[in-house]
Each structure stands twice: as structure tokens, then as C-alpha cells.
Amino acid sequence: MNTSLKAKGISLTDAIKAAIEQKLTVLEKKVTKFGPSVNAEVEVGRTTKHHKKGELYRAEVHVRLPGKLVYAEALNKDLYAAIGAAVREAGAQISSYKGLRAEDRRTAKKTKGGRESA
């Protein structure tokens, strides 16, 4: 899995990079079945410069799978907690994605007795 890291409003330190890469190992295990063409983009930063309390930190995870773009975002008062929450949400979306093409989904709905969408 190819990864790119980006920071907005904060500096991307080695500790933040290490935390992101550690959390992304969970996603790497889930995307191995999609092949090496999977890309992940992680963006971390502050939501605002002037606020001192509340959900100050934001983490976004974009994972490009064949046929699907997984997007997860989390806000938290702790940067590392926001990273963990965003990666967990992206992992849940990847787990639920089966990789079916549109034609396969329509046939699967037909066999189940579901309504076909045009």
C-alpha cells in the first residue's frame, strides 16, 4: 500500500509519522486482497488556530481501492485519538466492501428477490 502523509496547521513530526504508520498497519492487512495498486492518503491538522478547547484536531483517511474510494474523518481533542478513530472507521468501510462490480450486485439482488435498480 502506497501512503502519503500531509499536515495542515501543525508540523508533521517523527512521532506523528510513526503513530500514523503504526495505525495504518491494520489497514494494510485488510487491503492485501486488492493488490499493490492501493493508495492511502492521511491528512492531520488543527481545525482552527484560535480555539483552545474542544475538538481541535482532525484526521482524514482516503484509501483508493479498485472501484471504490474510502473516506473517513474524525475530530477529537487529542491528535492521536483522532488518527485512531479515522483509521478504525476506514477499516470498517474496507471490511464491508466486497469488491463486487455493478453487474454482479444487480444479479445478486435478483437472486435474492430484491428489486433491480437501473
Biotite code that builds the C-alpha atoms (Angstrom):
import biotite.structure as struc

atoms = struc.array([
    struc.Atom([0.000, 0.000, 0.000], chain_id="A", res_id=1, res_name="MET", atom_name="CA", element="C"),
    struc.Atom([1.373, 3.382, -1.014], chain_id="A", res_id=2, res_name="ASN", atom_name="CA", element="C"),
    struc.Atom([0.909, 6.079, 1.635], chain_id="A", res_id=3, res_name="THR", atom_name="CA", element="C"),
    struc.Atom([1.205, 9.841, 1.633], chain_id="A", res_id=4, res_name="SER", atom_name="CA", element="C"),
    struc.Atom([1.053, 11.997, 4.749], chain_id="A", res_id=5, res_name="LEU", atom_name="CA", element="C"),
    struc.Atom([0.009, 15.635, 4.942], chain_id="A", res_id=6, res_name="LYS", atom_name="CA", element="C"),
    struc.Atom([-0.312, 18.117, 7.806], chain_id="A", res_id=7, res_name="ALA", atom_name="CA", element="C"),
    struc.Atom([-2.298, 21.344, 7.967], chain_id="A", res_id=8, res_name="LYS", atom_name="CA", element="C"),
    struc.Atom([-1.754, 23.865, 10.721], chain_id="A", res_id=9, res_name="GLY", atom_name="CA", element="C"),
    struc.Atom([0.779, 21.693, 12.549], chain_id="A", res_id=10, res_name="ILE", atom_name="CA", element="C"),
    struc.Atom([4.229, 20.368, 11.808], chain_id="A", res_id=11, res_name="SER", atom_name="CA", element="C"),
    struc.Atom([4.498, 16.721, 10.843], chain_id="A", res_id=12, res_name="LEU", atom_name="CA", element="C"),
    struc.Atom([6.922, 15.404, 13.451], chain_id="A", res_id=13, res_name="THR", atom_name="CA", element="C"),
    struc.Atom([8.559, 11.995, 13.554], chain_id="A", res_id=14, res_name="ASP", atom_name="CA", element="C"),
    struc.Atom([6.299, 10.942, 16.436], chain_id="A", res_id=15, res_name="ALA", atom_name="CA", element="C"),
    struc.Atom([3.162, 11.776, 14.440], chain_id="A", res_id=16, res_name="ILE", atom_name="CA", element="C"),
    struc.Atom([4.524, 9.960, 11.375], chain_id="A", res_id=17, res_name="LYS", atom_name="CA", element="C"),
    struc.Atom([5.322, 6.888, 13.472], chain_id="A", res_id=18, res_name="ALA", atom_name="CA", element="C"),
    struc.Atom([1.842, 6.891, 15.038], chain_id="A", res_id=19, res_name="ALA", atom_name="CA", element="C"),
    struc.Atom([0.161, 7.141, 11.631], chain_id="A", res_id=20, res_name="ILE", atom_name="CA", element="C"),
    struc.Atom([2.284, 4.364, 10.142], chain_id="A", res_id=21, res_name="GLU", atom_name="CA", element="C"),
    struc.Atom([1.611, 2.127, 13.147], chain_id="A", res_id=22, res_name="GLN", atom_name="CA", element="C"),
    struc.Atom([-2.144, 2.633, 12.805], chain_id="A", res_id=23, res_name="LYS", atom_name="CA", element="C"),
    struc.Atom([-2.029, 2.049, 9.032], chain_id="A", res_id=24, res_name="LEU", atom_name="CA", element="C"),
    struc.Atom([-0.603, -1.459, 9.514], chain_id="A", res_id=25, res_name="THR", atom_name="CA", element="C"),
    struc.Atom([-4.155, -2.531, 10.413], chain_id="A", res_id=26, res_name="VAL", atom_name="CA", element="C"),
    struc.Atom([-5.393, -1.242, 7.045], chain_id="A", res_id=27, res_name="LEU", atom_name="CA", element="C"),
    struc.Atom([-2.515, -2.863, 5.156], chain_id="A", res_id=28, res_name="GLU", atom_name="CA", element="C"),
    struc.Atom([-3.657, -6.297, 6.327], chain_id="A", res_id=29, res_name="LYS", atom_name="CA", element="C"),
    struc.Atom([-7.187, -5.604, 5.084], chain_id="A", res_id=30, res_name="LYS", atom_name="CA", element="C"),
    struc.Atom([-6.222, -4.311, 1.631], chain_id="A", res_id=31, res_name="VAL", atom_name="CA", element="C"),
    struc.Atom([-3.777, -7.059, 0.642], chain_id="A", res_id=32, res_name="THR", atom_name="CA", element="C"),
    struc.Atom([-6.543, -8.850, -1.288], chain_id="A", res_id=33, res_name="LYS", atom_name="CA", element="C"),
    struc.Atom([-6.965, -5.814, -3.577], chain_id="A", res_id=34, res_name="PHE", atom_name="CA", element="C"),
    struc.Atom([-3.350, -5.914, -4.797], chain_id="A", res_id=35, res_name="GLY", atom_name="CA", element="C"),
    struc.Atom([-0.475, -3.437, -4.703], chain_id="A", res_id=36, res_name="PRO", atom_name="CA", element="C"),
    struc.Atom([-2.340, -0.635, -6.501], chain_id="A", res_id=37, res_name="SER", atom_name="CA", element="C"),
    struc.Atom([-3.998, 0.597, -3.282], chain_id="A", res_id=38, res_name="VAL", atom_name="CA", element="C"),
    struc.Atom([-3.156, 4.172, -2.250], chain_id="A", res_id=39, res_name="ASN", atom_name="CA", element="C"),
    struc.Atom([-3.752, 5.739, 1.158], chain_id="A", res_id=40, res_name="ALA", atom_name="CA", element="C"),
    struc.Atom([-3.638, 9.453, 1.924], chain_id="A", res_id=41, res_name="GLU", atom_name="CA", element="C"),
    struc.Atom([-3.676, 10.681, 5.511], chain_id="A", res_id=42, res_name="VAL", atom_name="CA", element="C"),
    struc.Atom([-4.192, 14.314, 6.428], chain_id="A", res_id=43, res_name="GLU", atom_name="CA", element="C"),
    struc.Atom([-3.891, 15.559, 10.012], chain_id="A", res_id=44, res_name="VAL", atom_name="CA", element="C"),
    struc.Atom([-4.165, 19.049, 11.411], chain_id="A", res_id=45, res_name="GLY", atom_name="CA", element="C"),
    struc.Atom([-5.867, 21.570, 13.605], chain_id="A", res_id=46, res_name="ARG", atom_name="CA", element="C"),
    struc.Atom([-9.381, 22.658, 12.802], chain_id="A", res_id=47, res_name="THR", atom_name="CA", element="C"),
    struc.Atom([-8.773, 26.222, 13.941], chain_id="A", res_id=48, res_name="THR", atom_name="CA", element="C"),
    struc.Atom([-5.914, 28.384, 15.152], chain_id="A", res_id=49, res_name="LYS", atom_name="CA", element="C"),
    struc.Atom([-7.699, 30.491, 17.737], chain_id="A", res_id=50, res_name="HIS", atom_name="CA", element="C"),
    struc.Atom([-9.738, 27.954, 19.739], chain_id="A", res_id=51, res_name="HIS", atom_name="CA", element="C"),
    struc.Atom([-8.183, 26.395, 22.828], chain_id="A", res_id=52, res_name="LYS", atom_name="CA", element="C"),
    struc.Atom([-10.833, 23.854, 23.892], chain_id="A", res_id=53, res_name="LYS", atom_name="CA", element="C"),
    struc.Atom([-12.966, 21.217, 22.235], chain_id="A", res_id=54, res_name="GLY", atom_name="CA", element="C"),
    struc.Atom([-12.315, 19.046, 19.216], chain_id="A", res_id=55, res_name="GLU", atom_name="CA", element="C"),
    struc.Atom([-9.231, 20.815, 17.925], chain_id="A", res_id=56, res_name="LEU", atom_name="CA", element="C"),
    struc.Atom([-7.604, 18.072, 15.880], chain_id="A", res_id=57, res_name="TYR", atom_name="CA", element="C"),
    struc.Atom([-8.823, 16.450, 12.698], chain_id="A", res_id=58, res_name="ARG", atom_name="CA", element="C"),
    struc.Atom([-7.649, 13.338, 10.888], chain_id="A", res_id=59, res_name="ALA", atom_name="CA", element="C"),
    struc.Atom([-8.756, 12.285, 7.407], chain_id="A", res_id=60, res_name="GLU", atom_name="CA", element="C"),
    struc.Atom([-8.024, 8.984, 5.719], chain_id="A", res_id=61, res_name="VAL", atom_name="CA", element="C"),
    struc.Atom([-8.570, 8.398, 1.983], chain_id="A", res_id=62, res_name="HIS", atom_name="CA", element="C"),
    struc.Atom([-7.995, 4.875, 0.678], chain_id="A", res_id=63, res_name="VAL", atom_name="CA", element="C"),
    struc.Atom([-8.311, 4.296, -3.059], chain_id="A", res_id=64, res_name="ARG", atom_name="CA", element="C"),
    struc.Atom([-9.421, 0.730, -3.740], chain_id="A", res_id=65, res_name="LEU", atom_name="CA", element="C"),
    struc.Atom([-10.221, -0.683, -7.181], chain_id="A", res_id=66, res_name="PRO", atom_name="CA", element="C"),
    struc.Atom([-13.735, 0.620, -7.805], chain_id="A", res_id=67, res_name="GLY", atom_name="CA", element="C"),
    struc.Atom([-14.171, 2.481, -4.510], chain_id="A", res_id=68, res_name="LYS", atom_name="CA", element="C"),
    struc.Atom([-12.856, 5.460, -2.562], chain_id="A", res_id=69, res_name="LEU", atom_name="CA", element="C"),
    struc.Atom([-12.949, 5.023, 1.208], chain_id="A", res_id=70, res_name="VAL", atom_name="CA", element="C"),
    struc.Atom([-13.177, 8.296, 3.145], chain_id="A", res_id=71, res_name="TYR", atom_name="CA", element="C"),
    struc.Atom([-13.051, 8.559, 6.923], chain_id="A", res_id=72, res_name="ALA", atom_name="CA", element="C"),
    struc.Atom([-12.769, 11.653, 9.105], chain_id="A", res_id=73, res_name="GLU", atom_name="CA", element="C"),
    struc.Atom([-12.517, 12.064, 12.864], chain_id="A", res_id=74, res_name="ALA", atom_name="CA", element="C"),
    struc.Atom([-12.413, 15.068, 15.183], chain_id="A", res_id=75, res_name="LEU", atom_name="CA", element="C"),
    struc.Atom([-11.026, 14.872, 18.712], chain_id="A", res_id=76, res_name="ASN", atom_name="CA", element="C"),
    struc.Atom([-9.283, 16.934, 21.353], chain_id="A", res_id=77, res_name="LYS", atom_name="CA", element="C"),
    struc.Atom([-6.273, 14.584, 21.074], chain_id="A", res_id=78, res_name="ASP", atom_name="CA", element="C"),
    struc.Atom([-4.487, 14.201, 17.731], chain_id="A", res_id=79, res_name="LEU", atom_name="CA", element="C"),
    struc.Atom([-3.552, 10.558, 18.269], chain_id="A", res_id=80, res_name="TYR", atom_name="CA", element="C"),
    struc.Atom([-7.125, 9.640, 19.248], chain_id="A", res_id=81, res_name="ALA", atom_name="CA", element="C"),
    struc.Atom([-8.402, 11.335, 16.089], chain_id="A", res_id=82, res_name="ALA", atom_name="CA", element="C"),
    struc.Atom([-5.945, 9.338, 13.975], chain_id="A", res_id=83, res_name="ILE", atom_name="CA", element="C"),
    struc.Atom([-7.031, 6.083, 15.624], chain_id="A", res_id=84, res_name="GLY", atom_name="CA", element="C"),
    struc.Atom([-10.728, 6.825, 15.162], chain_id="A", res_id=85, res_name="ALA", atom_name="CA", element="C"),
    struc.Atom([-10.321, 7.723, 11.483], chain_id="A", res_id=86, res_name="ALA", atom_name="CA", element="C"),
    struc.Atom([-8.303, 4.567, 10.774], chain_id="A", res_id=87, res_name="VAL", atom_name="CA", element="C"),
    struc.Atom([-10.879, 2.403, 12.587], chain_id="A", res_id=88, res_name="ARG", atom_name="CA", element="C"),
    struc.Atom([-13.699, 3.930, 10.548], chain_id="A", res_id=89, res_name="GLU", atom_name="CA", element="C"),
    struc.Atom([-11.783, 3.389, 7.292], chain_id="A", res_id=90, res_name="ALA", atom_name="CA", element="C"),
    struc.Atom([-11.062, -0.206, 8.333], chain_id="A", res_id=91, res_name="GLY", atom_name="CA", element="C"),
    struc.Atom([-14.755, -0.840, 8.929], chain_id="A", res_id=92, res_name="ALA", atom_name="CA", element="C"),
    struc.Atom([-15.614, 0.507, 5.476], chain_id="A", res_id=93, res_name="GLN", atom_name="CA", element="C"),
    struc.Atom([-12.925, -1.639, 3.840], chain_id="A", res_id=94, res_name="ILE", atom_name="CA", element="C"),
    struc.Atom([-14.156, -4.742, 5.667], chain_id="A", res_id=95, res_name="SER", atom_name="CA", element="C"),
    struc.Atom([-17.698, -4.191, 4.445], chain_id="A", res_id=96, res_name="SER", atom_name="CA", element="C"),
    struc.Atom([-16.574, -3.620, 0.830], chain_id="A", res_id=97, res_name="TYR", atom_name="CA", element="C"),
    struc.Atom([-16.691, -6.866, -1.096], chain_id="A", res_id=98, res_name="LYS", atom_name="CA", element="C"),
    struc.Atom([-15.234, -5.596, -4.351], chain_id="A", res_id=99, res_name="GLY", atom_name="CA", element="C"),
    struc.Atom([-18.224, -6.562, -6.488], chain_id="A", res_id=100, res_name="LEU", atom_name="CA", element="C"),
    struc.Atom([-18.831, -4.953, -9.834], chain_id="A", res_id=101, res_name="ARG", atom_name="CA", element="C"),
    struc.Atom([-22.168, -3.268, -10.527], chain_id="A", res_id=102, res_name="ALA", atom_name="CA", element="C"),
    struc.Atom([-23.370, -6.127, -12.747], chain_id="A", res_id=103, res_name="GLU", atom_name="CA", element="C"),
    struc.Atom([-22.595, -8.656, -10.030], chain_id="A", res_id=104, res_name="ASP", atom_name="CA", element="C"),
    struc.Atom([-24.510, -6.634, -7.447], chain_id="A", res_id=105, res_name="ARG", atom_name="CA", element="C"),
    struc.Atom([-27.580, -6.461, -9.681], chain_id="A", res_id=106, res_name="ARG", atom_name="CA", element="C"),
    struc.Atom([-27.545, -10.207, -10.292], chain_id="A", res_id=107, res_name="THR", atom_name="CA", element="C"),
    struc.Atom([-27.077, -10.853, -6.586], chain_id="A", res_id=108, res_name="ALA", atom_name="CA", element="C"),
    struc.Atom([-30.112, -8.689, -5.841], chain_id="A", res_id=109, res_name="LYS", atom_name="CA", element="C"),
    struc.Atom([-32.161, -10.543, -8.459], chain_id="A", res_id=110, res_name="LYS", atom_name="CA", element="C"),
    struc.Atom([-31.367, -13.920, -6.984], chain_id="A", res_id=111, res_name="THR", atom_name="CA", element="C"),
    struc.Atom([-32.265, -12.686, -3.506], chain_id="A", res_id=112, res_name="LYS", atom_name="CA", element="C"),
    struc.Atom([-35.600, -11.377, -4.763], chain_id="A", res_id=113, res_name="GLY", atom_name="CA", element="C"),
    struc.Atom([-34.593, -7.747, -4.469], chain_id="A", res_id=114, res_name="GLY", atom_name="CA", element="C"),
    struc.Atom([-35.548, -5.019, -6.839], chain_id="A", res_id=115, res_name="ARG", atom_name="CA", element="C"),
    struc.Atom([-33.154, -4.270, -9.699], chain_id="A", res_id=116, res_name="GLU", atom_name="CA", element="C"),
    struc.Atom([-32.039, -0.674, -9.988], chain_id="A", res_id=117, res_name="SER", atom_name="CA", element="C"),
    struc.Atom([-31.337, 0.773, -13.405], chain_id="A", res_id=118, res_name="ALA", atom_name="CA", element="C"),
])
